[in-house]
Amino acid sequence: MIPNTMSQTVVLGVIGSDAHVVGITILEQAFSAAGFDVINLGVQTSQEEFAEAAVDHDAEAVLVSSLYGHAEQDCQGFHEVLEAADVDAVTYIGGNLAVGQDEFDQTRRTFRELGFDRVFDSETDPEDAIEALRQDLQITPTESERATISS
């Protein structure tokens, strides 16, 4: 397989009734700086809006943010909605995903069972998510990106 070096599109948004905008703004800037085309859906995004944007922009990844602790409820049926829209994209979720969650391994299991490819806690650096996405999409950094990364 030839490594992918072209620009990739990611759809990013905050799901459900969550109105926390700072986290996705940081993610949008970080993923854009890393060379991704970012479609930022903003806050209070429905499952259907994620699916429509992924189709409209032929997205390789759908990144879901949630900080108010109700992500499990908001994400019930999410992958069925994506599948019904014929979305074939890597799906990530991150943030403060569960109220009072002490054991993140259980939260990770819950969201993996809901169909997410990767699950990140609220302490994850954007660079870690970017690196994971590059791995999942088999993207190799260009020479200039490698120079930036190693500096």
N, C-alpha and C positions, 0 to 999 in steps of 0.2 A: 504494500500500500504506500502511496506517495504521501508524505507528510503534508498537512494542510498549512499553507502560509498566507492564505487570503483572509481578508477581514470577515469576521463572523458577527452575526446579529444576535443580540440577547434582548429579551423582553424582561423588564424589571418592574415590580410594583409591590405595593403593600395591600395585602388581601383583607377582605371582609370590612368590618367597621373601623379598623385601625386607621388612625390619622397621624401616625408618627412619620414625619417627612425627612428628618435629618439623616437617618441611616441610609435611605435609598439615594439621597443626594450625594452622600459620600461614596456609595457604591457606583452610582452613575459616573462620577468624576474618575474614580479609580479604574473602572472597566473601560471607559473612553480613553484614558491615558495609556492603557495597556493595548490599545488598538482595536477594541471591539466597537461595533456600531450598537449603541444602546438606545432602546425604545423605552423611555421611562413613563409608565402609566400613572404614576403618582400614587396617592393614598386612596383608601376605600375602594379598591378595585375588586370587581366581581370575578368569579371563575370564568365566566363567559367572556369578559373583557380580555383576560389573559389569553384565552384560546383564540379569539378574533385577531388580536394583535400578533400572535405567533403565526397565524395563517397569513395575514396581510403582509407581514414582513419576512416570511419564510425563515423564521428564527431557528437557530441551532440550539438555543437554550432559553429556558423560562426560569427566572430567578424570583422567588417569592420571599417577601420580607414580612415579618409580623413581630411586633414588640409588646402588644398589650396582653399576651398570655392566652389568647383564645384561638390559636392557629389550628389546633386539632379539629375544632368545630368548623372553622372556616374552610378547611381543606378536605372535609368529607366529600367524596365523589369528584374531587378535582381532576384526577387522572382519567376518570370516565368522561368528563367534559372535554378534556384535551383529545382523548381517543375519538370521541364522536365527531370532533372537528377535524380529525385526521392530522393532528399535530404529532410530529415525530421529532421531539426535542429532548435534550437533557433537562431534568428538572432539579433545581436546588431550592432549599428553604433554609432560612436562618433568622436568628433574632432571639427574643425572649418568648419561646414557643409555648410554655406552659406555666400557669400560675403556681407558684410555690414548688416548682420542680427542683428537687435536690439532686437527683440522679440523672445526669444528662444521657447516660447510656440507654436508659429506658425511653426517654424522649426520642432519641435517635431511632431506636427500634420502632417506636410508634409511627414515626414519619416515613421510615423505610417501608413499613407495612402498608402505608397509604400510597406508596409508589414513588416517593422521591428518591432520586439517584444519590444525592448527598444532603446531609443535614448538618447545619452549623449552629453553634451557640452564639450568644450575644457578644462574646469576647473574641470572636474570630476576626483576624485582620483581613481586610479586603484582598491583600496580596495572596493570602492562603486560598481564598476562593478563586482568584484569578488563576493561580497555579493549578488548582484542581480542574478548572474548566479547560485549561490548555491541555492537560493530560487527557481528560475525557473526550475532547474534540480532536485529539492528536495534532495539536498546533505546535509547530516548532518556531521559536523566536527567530526573528531576522537578526542579522549581524549587528545592526544598530541597537536593537532591543537587548541583545545579549550584553553589549557594552554598557547600556544603561543599567541593566539588572546587576551586573557585577561591580558597578562603581559605587 
